[in-house]
């Protein structure tokens, strides 16, 4: 069982590195990085030129919801924070995860809230 998990983790890490070699966030067009665990989902906007996180959001405070609805709420939160900082465009970094389920829900919520990528 542990070997399978390590293989999955290694595969995701390899895909993540490949994606990150092509995606760069700037102050005007930051990178939206997504991380998901079994229970929670996290999103942050990163300026790679200075190496700083501009804003972040997670579902730690959201209780008694399904995982996909939590992801949608996190997408709305991060989009609203980005709008407050007058950002209109971002680069989406899925961090090696497949574009389905919670990742897709978060991305669609960000698009619906008005950010372009």
Helices and strands as residue ranges (DSSP letters): H 2-20, E 31-36, E 41-47, E 52-58, H 67-84, E 91-93, H 101-112
